[in-house]
């Protein structure tokens, strides 16, 4: 992915509710400071978001972003067992 390409990963609107927190991961590592329901990026990797509220936490599906990725993506959520 060249340094001028950007992609936005975001949660679908139906998953965005008040009082939620978001933690984004790249290649299994927390991305410090990325605490919104969407992320704009320009580096390849495997991305995922953890969404939490007072009752439960949900992980999104992982999304592989490569140098050939060229559009924005929604990330569905999965319940943590």
Secondary structure by P-SEA (a helix, b strand, c coil): ccccbbbbbbcccccccccbbbbbbccccccccccccbbbbccccbbbbbbbcccccccccbbbbcccccbbbbbbbbbcc
